Amino acid sequence: MQRRNYYARARARAILETLAIFVAVAAGVLAWPLVSRAAPANGSAAPDFALKSTDGQNLRLSEYRGDIVVLTFWASWCGPCRETLAQLNQLPAGDAGPVVLGVNVEGDAGRAASVVASLGLDYPTLVDTRQAVGRLYDVERLPLTLLLDRDGVVQATWSAKEQPGESLARRIEELNP
């Protein structure tokens, strides 16, 4: 009789320990995306990535170290995105202005190229075909625009209907020596 009780208790303990391990692993798996997917905060380094542009070139964000970079995430169906894209197209080019990179998060190069052509954009538009960069930057609301300094550190962000406008121009001036 004692043997049966011993085995019953051992079995119950093994089941409880297994459940505890399962709960701990499940909590870690469920919490990982919450911990690992945080948008780059002001003062943090912008994660590097490489994407193909609508004209077929492979571009890497780190290639622009030493330049002020404006990075904007957008989609063709987003009205505020088109306003932001057009606004960024007005920024001065060359030494006085930043490098502007658009990142289309829809993954459709044809649709992105169509928007680029219709708006007459002068800056490269990259296509995030697998939405990996969008996940890396935790893009939840469009457009998302980031201002990066010459070291690739995020200095300011604007999202959703918040247009960068004059505040972006002022921040760029502050970053220029």
N, C-alpha and C positions, 0 to 999 in steps of 0.2 A: 504494500500500500504506500509506503514511504517513497518507493522508487517512482511510482506513478505521479505522486505530488511533485517530486523533484523534477521529473521530465516536463510536467505541465507548467511548472514555474519557469523552467529554463526556456521552454518554447514561448511562453508569454513574454519573457524578458527579451528574447531574440526578436520577436515581432515588434515590440516597443522600440528597441534600438534601431531596427531597420526603418521603422516609420520616422524616428527622429532624424536619421541620416537622410531619408528621402525629403523630409520637410526642409532641412538645412540646405540641401542641394537645390531644391526647387526655389527656395527663397533667394539663393544666390543667383540662379539663372534668371529669375524674374527681375531682380534688382539690378543686374548688370547693365541692361540697356539704359536704365535711369541714371546710373552713375557714369557710364562711359559715353553717353551721347549728350554732352553739354556743349552748347554753342560757344565758340571762343569768346571769352569775356574781354572787355577793355583791359589792356595791359598784358594780355597773353599772346603767345606766338600763334599765328595763323597756321593751321595744319597744311602741309605741302600736299600737292596733288598734281597729276598730269591728265589732261584731257585733249581730245582732238577738236580743233576749231571747225567752223562751218566751211572753211576753205581747205580743210584737209591737213593742216599742220598740227603736230603734237606740241603742246605747250605745257610747261611746268611752272607752277607758281614761283618756285624758288629761283627760277631764271631771272626774276624781276627784283631780286634783292639789290639794294642800292637805289631803287626807285620808289617813289610814293605810288601806292597801288589802290585803286578803287575797284572793289570786287562786288558785283551785284548778281544775285540769283533771281531768275525770273521764269515765267511760263507764258506762252502765247495767249492763253485765255484770260490772263490777269490784266485788267484795265490799268490799275495803278503801276503795274510793271512797265507798261508801254510808256507811261508818263515819265517814269524814272529813267528808262533807257534813253528817251529823247532828251531829257535834262542832262544826263551824263555826256551825251554827244556834244553838248554845248561847251563842255569844259575845254580850256586851252590845251593845245597839244604841244609836244616838244619839251624843252627844259623847264618852261614855266608851269606846265601842267602835269598831272599824274598819268600813270598808265592805267587805262580803264579796261577791265576784263568782265565780260558778261558771261554768266553760266546759265544755260538753259537746262532746267531740271526735268523737262518732259521726256528727254531721250530721243526725240524725233528730229534728226538733223535737217530734213527737208522743211519741216514746219518752222524750225528756228531760222533757217536761211531765208525763208519767205518773210518773216517778221523783220529780220535784219535789212533786207532789201527794201521793204515797204517804209521803214523808218529812216533809211539811208545812214545806218550806223557806220562810223569810221573806225571803231575799235573791234578787237577780236571777240567773237562769241564762241564759247566752248560748249560742247554738248555732253551732258552727263547722262550717257546712254543707260547706265545701270543704277542711276540715282545714288551711287556710292558717295560722291562728294556732297550731295545734299544731305545725306545721313551723317557724314563726317562733320558737317557744319550745323547739324541739327536744324535744318530749314523747316520751320513749321508754318510760317506765314510769309507770303510773298508780297512785294519784293523784299529781299533782305540785302542790304548794302553795307559793306564794311570798308573802312578806311584803314589802310595798313601803312605804317611808316617805312622808312628805308631799311629797317632791320626785319621787316615782316611781322611787326607787333601790331595788334589791333588797337587803334586809337579811338575809333567811334563806330557805332552801328546805328542803322535806321531800318525799321521793318514795317511791313503792312502799309497803311495809308500815310505813314509818316514820311514825307518827302525830304531828301537830304538838302536840296536847295542851297540857300545862303549859308546855312551852318556848315555844309560840306566845304564850300568855297573858303570860308573863314578858317576852318581847321586845316585845309591844304596850305593856306598862307602861313599858318603857324608852324607847319612842318618844313617849309622852305627856308633855307638859311638866308 
